[in-house]
Amino acid sequence: MFSHAFDFAFELASRQQDAADVTAEMLRTALIRRARTLSGEELLEACGRFDTVEVADG
């Protein structure tokens, strides 16, 4: 069995260049909005697998 780590691409507009004004709730809202609006194919494209490890069955 394998455990896979993915990242999820989405964007969020803010007023500060360094995103210092981005709150956890803003991130959550943008992430959920993006996930809800993607087709299955778009979701596969938005998620990038960056690591895989073998884990014991159980």
PDB file with SEQRES, HELIX, SHEET and CRYST1 records, atoms N, CA, C and O in Angstrom:
SEQRES   1 A   58  MET PHE SER HIS ALA PHE ASP PHE ALA PHE GLU LEU ALA          
SEQRES   2 A   58  SER ARG GLN GLN ASP ALA ALA ASP VAL THR ALA GLU MET          
SEQRES   3 A   58  LEU ARG THR ALA LEU ILE ARG ARG ALA ARG THR LEU SER          
SEQRES   4 A   58  GLY GLU GLU LEU LEU GLU ALA CYS GLY ARG PHE ASP THR          
SEQRES   5 A   58  VAL GLU VAL ALA ASP GLY                                      
HELIX    1 AA1 ALA A   24  THR A   37  1                                  14    
HELIX    2 AA2 GLY A   40  ALA A   46  1                                   7    
SHEET    1 AA1 2 PHE A   2  PHE A   8  0                                        
SHEET    2 AA1 2 CYS A  47  GLU A  54 -1                                        
CRYST1    1.000    1.000    1.000  90.00  90.00  90.00 P 1           1          
ATOM      1  N   MET A   1       0.847  -1.159   0.000  1.00  0.00           N  
ATOM      2  CA  MET A   1       0.000   0.000   0.000  1.00  0.00           C  
ATOM      3  C   MET A   1       0.902   1.234   0.000  1.00  0.00           C  
ATOM      4  O   MET A   1       2.023   1.196   0.507  1.00  0.00           O  
ATOM      5  N   PHE A   2       0.400   2.323  -0.572  1.00  0.00           N  
ATOM      6  CA  PHE A   2       1.166   3.555  -0.695  1.00  0.00           C  
ATOM      7  C   PHE A   2       0.368   4.743  -0.159  1.00  0.00           C  
ATOM      8  O   PHE A   2      -0.854   4.803  -0.292  1.00  0.00           O  
ATOM      9  N   SER A   3       1.075   5.667   0.437  1.00  0.00           N  
ATOM     10  CA  SER A   3       0.500   6.928   0.895  1.00  0.00           C  
ATOM     11  C   SER A   3       1.048   8.031  -0.001  1.00  0.00           C  
ATOM     12  O   SER A   3       2.262   8.151  -0.166  1.00  0.00           O  
ATOM     13  N   HIS A   4       0.164   8.835  -0.578  1.00  0.00           N  
ATOM     14  CA  HIS A   4       0.554   9.879  -1.520  1.00  0.00           C  
ATOM     15  C   HIS A   4       0.279  11.255  -0.929  1.00  0.00           C  
ATOM     16  O   HIS A   4      -0.779  11.473  -0.339  1.00  0.00           O  
ATOM     17  N   ALA A   5       1.209  12.177  -1.079  1.00  0.00           N  
ATOM     18  CA  ALA A   5       1.032  13.562  -0.652  1.00  0.00           C  
ATOM     19  C   ALA A   5       0.753  14.414  -1.885  1.00  0.00           C  
ATOM     20  O   ALA A   5       1.454  14.315  -2.893  1.00  0.00           O  
ATOM     21  N   PHE A   6      -0.269  15.244  -1.796  1.00  0.00           N  
ATOM     22  CA  PHE A   6      -0.678  16.121  -2.898  1.00  0.00           C  
ATOM     23  C   PHE A   6      -0.696  17.573  -2.438  1.00  0.00           C  
ATOM     24  O   PHE A   6      -0.913  17.854  -1.259  1.00  0.00           O  
ATOM     25  N   ASP A   7      -0.471  18.482  -3.359  1.00  0.00           N  
ATOM     26  CA  ASP A   7      -0.785  19.879  -3.102  1.00  0.00           C  
ATOM     27  C   ASP A   7      -1.952  20.267  -3.999  1.00  0.00           C  
ATOM     28  O   ASP A   7      -2.244  19.578  -4.976  1.00  0.00           O  
ATOM     29  N   PHE A   8      -2.607  21.351  -3.675  1.00  0.00           N  
ATOM     30  CA  PHE A   8      -3.832  21.752  -4.364  1.00  0.00           C  
ATOM     31  C   PHE A   8      -3.696  23.213  -4.775  1.00  0.00           C  
ATOM     32  O   PHE A   8      -3.560  24.098  -3.930  1.00  0.00           O  
ATOM     33  N   ALA A   9      -3.734  23.452  -6.082  1.00  0.00           N  
ATOM     34  CA  ALA A   9      -3.541  24.798  -6.609  1.00  0.00           C  
ATOM     35  C   ALA A   9      -4.848  25.593  -6.582  1.00  0.00           C  
ATOM     36  O   ALA A   9      -5.881  25.141  -7.076  1.00  0.00           O  
ATOM     37  N   PHE A  10      -4.774  26.785  -5.994  1.00  0.00           N  
ATOM     38  CA  PHE A  10      -5.882  27.735  -6.033  1.00  0.00           C  
ATOM     39  C   PHE A  10      -5.303  29.117  -5.833  1.00  0.00           C  
ATOM     40  O   PHE A  10      -4.153  29.267  -5.423  1.00  0.00           O  
ATOM     41  N   GLU A  11      -6.108  30.131  -6.127  1.00  0.00           N  
ATOM     42  CA  GLU A  11      -5.616  31.492  -5.963  1.00  0.00           C  
ATOM     43  C   GLU A  11      -6.557  32.287  -5.079  1.00  0.00           C  
ATOM     44  O   GLU A  11      -7.724  31.940  -4.897  1.00  0.00           O  
ATOM     45  N   LEU A  12      -6.012  33.361  -4.536  1.00  0.00           N  
ATOM     46  CA  LEU A  12      -6.745  34.215  -3.616  1.00  0.00           C  
ATOM     47  C   LEU A  12      -6.236  35.635  -3.790  1.00  0.00           C  
ATOM     48  O   LEU A  12      -5.028  35.869  -3.752  1.00  0.00           O  
ATOM     49  N   ALA A  13      -7.133  36.575  -3.978  1.00  0.00           N  
ATOM     50  CA  ALA A  13      -6.746  37.977  -4.113  1.00  0.00           C  
ATOM     51  C   ALA A  13      -6.643  38.611  -2.736  1.00  0.00           C  
ATOM     52  O   ALA A  13      -7.457  38.348  -1.852  1.00  0.00           O  
ATOM     53  N   SER A  14      -5.623  39.455  -2.568  1.00  0.00           N  
ATOM     54  CA  SER A  14      -5.483  40.221  -1.330  1.00  0.00           C  
ATOM     55  C   SER A  14      -4.910  41.586  -1.677  1.00  0.00           C  
ATOM     56  O   SER A  14      -4.508  41.823  -2.816  1.00  0.00           O  
ATOM     57  N   ARG A  15      -4.872  42.467  -0.716  1.00  0.00           N  
ATOM     58  CA  ARG A  15      -4.408  43.835  -0.947  1.00  0.00           C  
ATOM     59  C   ARG A  15      -2.906  44.001  -0.723  1.00  0.00           C  
ATOM     60  O   ARG A  15      -2.323  44.977  -1.196  1.00  0.00           O  
ATOM     61  N   GLN A  16      -2.276  43.083  -0.022  1.00  0.00           N  
ATOM     62  CA  GLN A  16      -0.854  43.219   0.277  1.00  0.00           C  
ATOM     63  C   GLN A  16      -0.025  42.248  -0.560  1.00  0.00           C  
ATOM     64  O   GLN A  16      -0.385  41.080  -0.711  1.00  0.00           O  
ATOM     65  N   GLN A  17       1.075  42.735  -1.096  1.00  0.00           N  
ATOM     66  CA  GLN A  17       1.918  41.939  -1.983  1.00  0.00           C  
ATOM     67  C   GLN A  17       2.442  40.682  -1.312  1.00  0.00           C  
ATOM     68  O   GLN A  17       2.586  39.651  -1.968  1.00  0.00           O  
ATOM     69  N   ASP A  18       2.729  40.747  -0.024  1.00  0.00           N  
ATOM     70  CA  ASP A  18       3.271  39.585   0.677  1.00  0.00           C  
ATOM     71  C   ASP A  18       2.189  38.700   1.294  1.00  0.00           C  
ATOM     72  O   ASP A  18       2.503  37.754   2.017  1.00  0.00           O  
ATOM     73  N   ALA A  19       0.918  38.997   1.015  1.00  0.00           N  
ATOM     74  CA  ALA A  19      -0.238  38.225   1.491  1.00  0.00           C  
ATOM     75  C   ALA A  19      -0.380  38.246   3.020  1.00  0.00           C  
ATOM     76  O   ALA A  19      -1.017  37.365   3.596  1.00  0.00           O  
ATOM     77  N   ALA A  20       0.214  39.250   3.673  1.00  0.00           N  
ATOM     78  CA  ALA A  20       0.137  39.346   5.130  1.00  0.00           C  
ATOM     79  C   ALA A  20      -1.292  39.552   5.623  1.00  0.00           C  
ATOM     80  O   ALA A  20      -1.594  39.278   6.784  1.00  0.00           O  
ATOM     81  N   ASP A  21      -2.176  40.035   4.744  1.00  0.00           N  
ATOM     82  CA  ASP A  21      -3.566  40.268   5.128  1.00  0.00           C  
ATOM     83  C   ASP A  21      -4.472  39.054   4.895  1.00  0.00           C  
ATOM     84  O   ASP A  21      -5.676  39.134   5.139  1.00  0.00           O  
ATOM     85  N   VAL A  22      -3.923  37.951   4.434  1.00  0.00           N  
ATOM     86  CA  VAL A  22      -4.705  36.733   4.184  1.00  0.00           C  
ATOM     87  C   VAL A  22      -4.923  35.997   5.498  1.00  0.00           C  
ATOM     88  O   VAL A  22      -3.976  35.694   6.225  1.00  0.00           O  
ATOM     89  N   THR A  23      -6.181  35.718   5.786  1.00  0.00           N  
ATOM     90  CA  THR A  23      -6.529  35.011   7.023  1.00  0.00           C  
ATOM     91  C   THR A  23      -6.786  33.534   6.730  1.00  0.00           C  
ATOM     92  O   THR A  23      -6.934  33.137   5.575  1.00  0.00           O  
ATOM     93  N   ALA A  24      -6.835  32.741   7.774  1.00  0.00           N  
ATOM     94  CA  ALA A  24      -7.153  31.315   7.620  1.00  0.00           C  
ATOM     95  C   ALA A  24      -8.537  31.145   7.004  1.00  0.00           C  
ATOM     96  O   ALA A  24      -8.737  30.267   6.164  1.00  0.00           O  
ATOM     97  N   GLU A  25      -9.488  31.972   7.412  1.00  0.00           N  
ATOM     98  CA  GLU A  25     -10.843  31.860   6.867  1.00  0.00           C  
ATOM     99  C   GLU A  25     -10.874  32.224   5.378  1.00  0.00           C  
ATOM    100  O   GLU A  25     -11.619  31.611   4.614  1.00  0.00           O  
ATOM    101  N   MET A  26     -10.086  33.200   4.960  1.00  0.00           N  
ATOM    102  CA  MET A  26     -10.001  33.548   3.540  1.00  0.00           C  
ATOM    103  C   MET A  26      -9.438  32.371   2.745  1.00  0.00           C  
ATOM    104  O   MET A  26      -9.938  32.053   1.666  1.00  0.00           O  
ATOM    105  N   LEU A  27      -8.390  31.719   3.284  1.00  0.00           N  
ATOM    106  CA  LEU A  27      -7.810  30.552   2.618  1.00  0.00           C  
ATOM    107  C   LEU A  27      -8.833  29.422   2.515  1.00  0.00           C  
ATOM    108  O   LEU A  27      -8.985  28.811   1.458  1.00  0.00           O  
ATOM    109  N   ARG A  28      -9.534  29.148   3.619  1.00  0.00           N  
ATOM    110  CA  ARG A  28     -10.533  28.078   3.637  1.00  0.00           C  
ATOM    111  C   ARG A  28     -11.626  28.340   2.602  1.00  0.00           C  
ATOM    112  O   ARG A  28     -12.006  27.442   1.852  1.00  0.00           O  
ATOM    113  N   THR A  29     -12.122  29.564   2.567  1.00  0.00           N  
ATOM    114  CA  THR A  29     -13.187  29.922   1.628  1.00  0.00           C  
ATOM    115  C   THR A  29     -12.724  29.759   0.181  1.00  0.00           C  
ATOM    116  O   THR A  29     -13.441  29.193  -0.644  1.00  0.00           O  
ATOM    117  N   ALA A  30     -11.529  30.255  -0.122  1.00  0.00           N  
ATOM    118  CA  ALA A  30     -11.008  30.154  -1.492  1.00  0.00           C  
ATOM    119  C   ALA A  30     -10.754  28.709  -1.885  1.00  0.00           C  
ATOM    120  O   ALA A  30     -11.044  28.312  -3.013  1.00  0.00           O  
ATOM    121  N   LEU A  31     -10.216  27.923  -0.968  1.00  0.00           N  
ATOM    122  CA  LEU A  31      -9.932  26.514  -1.239  1.00  0.00           C  
ATOM    123  C   LEU A  31     -11.226  25.741  -1.503  1.00  0.00           C  
ATOM    124  O   LEU A  31     -11.302  24.979  -2.466  1.00  0.00           O  
ATOM    125  N   ILE A  32     -12.229  25.927  -0.671  1.00  0.00           N  
ATOM    126  CA  ILE A  32     -13.506  25.227  -0.843  1.00  0.00           C  
ATOM    127  C   ILE A  32     -14.197  25.670  -2.125  1.00  0.00           C  
ATOM    128  O   ILE A  32     -14.742  24.844  -2.857  1.00  0.00           O  
ATOM    129  N   ARG A  33     -14.174  26.982  -2.398  1.00  0.00           N  
ATOM    130  CA  ARG A  33     -14.787  27.483  -3.630  1.00  0.00           C  
ATOM    131  C   ARG A  33     -14.135  26.834  -4.847  1.00  0.00           C  
ATOM    132  O   ARG A  33     -14.828  26.393  -5.765  1.00  0.00           O  
ATOM    133  N   ARG A  34     -12.831  26.776  -4.856  1.00  0.00           N  
ATOM    134  CA  ARG A  34     -12.101  26.184  -5.989  1.00  0.00           C  
ATOM    135  C   ARG A  34     -12.445  24.699  -6.135  1.00  0.00           C  
ATOM    136  O   ARG A  34     -12.714  24.235  -7.242  1.00  0.00           O  
ATOM    137  N   ALA A  35     -12.438  23.963  -5.041  1.00  0.00           N  
ATOM    138  CA  ALA A  35     -12.725  22.525  -5.099  1.00  0.00           C  
ATOM    139  C   ALA A  35     -14.143  22.265  -5.615  1.00  0.00           C  
ATOM    140  O   ALA A  35     -14.359  21.331  -6.387  1.00  0.00           O  
ATOM    141  N   ARG A  36     -15.087  23.069  -5.203  1.00  0.00           N  
ATOM    142  CA  ARG A  36     -16.486  22.880  -5.625  1.00  0.00           C  
ATOM    143  C   ARG A  36     -16.717  23.148  -7.098  1.00  0.00           C  
ATOM    144  O   ARG A  36     -17.616  22.561  -7.700  1.00  0.00           O  
ATOM    145  N   THR A  37     -15.927  24.018  -7.685  1.00  0.00           N  
ATOM    146  CA  THR A  37     -16.191  24.445  -9.059  1.00  0.00           C  
ATOM    147  C   THR A  37     -15.447  23.626 -10.111  1.00  0.00           C  
ATOM    148  O   THR A  37     -15.661  23.829 -11.306  1.00  0.00           O  
ATOM    149  N   LEU A  38     -14.588  22.715  -9.697  1.00  0.00           N  
ATOM    150  CA  LEU A  38     -13.787  21.953 -10.651  1.00  0.00           C  
ATOM    151  C   LEU A  38     -14.493  20.681 -11.109  1.00  0.00           C  
ATOM    152  O   LEU A  38     -15.129  19.985 -10.317  1.00  0.00           O  
ATOM    153  N   SER A  39     -14.369  20.394 -12.389  1.00  0.00           N  
ATOM    154  CA  SER A  39     -14.797  19.088 -12.883  1.00  0.00           C  
ATOM    155  C   SER A  39     -13.780  18.059 -12.402  1.00  0.00           C  
ATOM    156  O   SER A  39     -12.733  18.426 -11.869  1.00  0.00           O  
ATOM    157  N   GLY A  40     -14.074  16.791 -12.582  1.00  0.00           N  
ATOM    158  CA  GLY A  40     -13.137  15.746 -12.190  1.00  0.00           C  
ATOM    159  C   GLY A  40     -11.797  15.891 -12.877  1.00  0.00           C  
ATOM    160  O   GLY A  40     -10.755  15.738 -12.240  1.00  0.00           O  
ATOM    161  N   GLU A  41     -11.807  16.182 -14.160  1.00  0.00           N  
ATOM    162  CA  GLU A  41     -10.563  16.341 -14.912  1.00  0.00           C  
ATOM    163  C   GLU A  41      -9.782  17.558 -14.421  1.00  0.00           C  
ATOM    164  O   GLU A  41      -8.562  17.498 -14.271  1.00  0.00           O  
ATOM    165  N   GLU A  42     -10.489  18.665 -14.172  1.00  0.00           N  
ATOM    166  CA  GLU A  42      -9.830  19.864 -13.662  1.00  0.00           C  
ATOM    167  C   GLU A  42      -9.241  19.638 -12.271  1.00  0.00           C  
ATOM    168  O   GLU A  42      -8.178  20.169 -11.949  1.00  0.00           O  
ATOM    169  N   LEU A  43      -9.928  18.854 -11.455  1.00  0.00           N  
ATOM    170  CA  LEU A  43      -9.425  18.544 -10.120  1.00  0.00           C  
ATOM    171  C   LEU A  43      -8.116  17.763 -10.204  1.00  0.00           C  
ATOM    172  O   LEU A  43      -7.179  18.033  -9.452  1.00  0.00           O  
ATOM    173  N   LEU A  44      -8.053  16.798 -11.115  1.00  0.00           N  
ATOM    174  CA  LEU A  44      -6.812  16.044 -11.303  1.00  0.00           C  
ATOM    175  C   LEU A  44      -5.667  16.962 -11.725  1.00  0.00           C  
ATOM    176  O   LEU A  44      -4.525  16.763 -11.311  1.00  0.00           O  
ATOM    177  N   GLU A  45      -5.971  17.968 -12.549  1.00  0.00           N  
ATOM    178  CA  GLU A  45      -4.944  18.909 -12.988  1.00  0.00           C  
ATOM    179  C   GLU A  45      -4.522  19.854 -11.864  1.00  0.00           C  
ATOM    180  O   GLU A  45      -3.362  20.261 -11.804  1.00  0.00           O  
ATOM    181  N   ALA A  46      -5.451  20.207 -10.974  1.00  0.00           N  
ATOM    182  CA  ALA A  46      -5.170  21.165  -9.910  1.00  0.00           C  
ATOM    183  C   ALA A  46      -4.383  20.547  -8.758  1.00  0.00           C  
ATOM    184  O   ALA A  46      -3.788  21.266  -7.956  1.00  0.00           O  
ATOM    185  N   CYS A  47      -4.378  19.238  -8.675  1.00  0.00           N  
ATOM    186  CA  CYS A  47      -3.684  18.545  -7.591  1.00  0.00           C  
ATOM    187  C   CYS A  47      -2.391  17.934  -8.109  1.00  0.00           C  
ATOM    188  O   CYS A  47      -2.391  17.188  -9.089  1.00  0.00           O  
ATOM    189  N   GLY A  48      -1.313  18.250  -7.454  1.00  0.00           N  
ATOM    190  CA  GLY A  48      -0.022  17.707  -7.865  1.00  0.00           C  
ATOM    191  C   GLY A  48       0.523  16.765  -6.805  1.00  0.00           C  
ATOM    192  O   GLY A  48       0.660  17.146  -5.642  1.00  0.00           O  
ATOM    193  N   ARG A  49       0.834  15.537  -7.202  1.00  0.00           N  
ATOM    194  CA  ARG A  49       1.451  14.582  -6.269  1.00  0.00           C  
ATOM    195  C   ARG A  49       2.919  14.925  -6.154  1.00  0.00           C  
ATOM    196  O   ARG A  49       3.626  14.991  -7.159  1.00  0.00           O  
ATOM    197  N   PHE A  50       3.387  15.146  -4.923  1.00  0.00           N  
ATOM    198  CA  PHE A  50       4.790  15.501  -4.740  1.00  0.00           C  
ATOM    199  C   PHE A  50       5.561  14.509  -3.903  1.00  0.00           C  
ATOM    200  O   PHE A  50       6.776  14.645  -3.757  1.00  0.00           O  
ATOM    201  N   ASP A  51       4.887  13.506  -3.346  1.00  0.00           N  
ATOM    202  CA  ASP A  51       5.628  12.510  -2.561  1.00  0.00           C  
ATOM    203  C   ASP A  51       4.799  11.236  -2.444  1.00  0.00           C  
ATOM    204  O   ASP A  51       3.569  11.289  -2.401  1.00  0.00           O  
ATOM    205  N   THR A  52       5.467  10.109  -2.394  1.00  0.00           N  
ATOM    206  CA  THR A  52       4.817   8.814  -2.183  1.00  0.00           C  
ATOM    207  C   THR A  52       5.718   7.972  -1.294  1.00  0.00           C  
ATOM    208  O   THR A  52       6.930   7.908  -1.495  1.00  0.00           O  
ATOM    209  N   VAL A  53       5.109   7.331  -0.315  1.00  0.00           N  
ATOM    210  CA  VAL A  53       5.855   6.417   0.541  1.00  0.00           C  
ATOM    211  C   VAL A  53       5.074   5.126   0.669  1.00  0.00           C  
ATOM    212  O   VAL A  53       3.843   5.128   0.649  1.00  0.00           O  
ATOM    213  N   GLU A  54       5.782   4.042   0.799  1.00  0.00           N  
ATOM    214  CA  GLU A  54       5.144   2.750   1.024  1.00  0.00           C  
ATOM    215  C   GLU A  54       4.823   2.623   2.504  1.00  0.00           C  
ATOM    216  O   GLU A  54       5.653   2.928   3.360  1.00  0.00           O  
ATOM    217  N   VAL A  55       3.620   2.173   2.794  1.00  0.00           N  
ATOM    218  CA  VAL A  55       3.200   1.975   4.184  1.00  0.00           C  
ATOM    219  C   VAL A  55       2.765   0.530   4.369  1.00  0.00           C  
ATOM    220  O   VAL A  55       2.348  -0.140   3.424  1.00  0.00           O  
ATOM    221  N   ALA A  56       2.870   0.075   5.588  1.00  0.00           N  
ATOM    222  CA  ALA A  56       2.474  -1.297   5.886  1.00  0.00           C  
ATOM    223  C   ALA A  56       0.964  -1.448   5.777  1.00  0.00           C  
ATOM    224  O   ALA A  56       0.221  -0.559   6.189  1.00  0.00           O  
ATOM    225  N   ASP A  57       0.506  -2.565   5.225  1.00  0.00           N  
ATOM    226  CA  ASP A  57      -0.927  -2.862   5.182  1.00  0.00           C  
ATOM    227  C   ASP A  57      -1.423  -3.064   6.601  1.00  0.00           C  
ATOM    228  O   ASP A  57      -0.731  -3.625   7.451  1.00  0.00           O  
ATOM    229  N   GLY A  58      -2.632  -2.597   6.832  1.00  0.00           N  
ATOM    230  CA  GLY A  58      -3.146  -2.850   8.163  1.00  0.00           C  
ATOM    231  C   GLY A  58      -4.182  -1.928   8.496  1.00  0.00           C  
ATOM    232  O   GLY A  58      -4.737  -1.994   9.593  1.00  0.00           O  
TER     233      GLY A  58                                                      
END                                                                             
